[in-house]
């Protein structure tokens, strides 16, 4: 029950309330055990789904860390899967690169290169993108080569470059023409992992 009080009324004339003011009910709502269990299962499924999606989309970053790679390796042993090999083409350094005309065939160019894995882990041989441009920078020719194209002495099952390993490679292809003055070689992650 509310009593209207005028602003000019002194404090000793305020009405005295005998009963305490209740702001909430004493009874707690009854919760079903099934509802709580269902919500906990739903939360567990959603958290597991989130973990799975993050693991899938950030797989290379997660597997690059030794601790998380060990955990994922253990999990894969339990469920019977295999982890992809680590791959970081930026850690592979081209130490020698030459472009020459083929000694026996006209209009064939030979690319000879040496590359070394500067990473502290073995990784798949990268794919190479070779691009030729005119003196004005206009693209003339370009192609992507997989490791099977430029490394002949390895079997398709053994296209892994060990930590610190240095390899030489040779690749012959049709000459891009006299206008192709400039070239650029890029190493990228392999399209097919061994």
Buried (B, 14 or more C-beta within 10 A) or exposed (E): EEEEEEEEEEEEEEEEEEEEEEEEEEEEEEEEEEEEEEEEEEEEEEEEEEEEEEBEEEEEEBBBEEEBBEEBEEEEEEEEEEEEBBBBBEBBEBEEEEBEEEEEEEEEBBBBBBBBBEBEBBBBBBBBBBBBBEEEEEEBBBBEBBBBBBBEEBEEEEBBBEEEEEBEBEBBBEBBEEEBEEBEBBBEBBEEEB
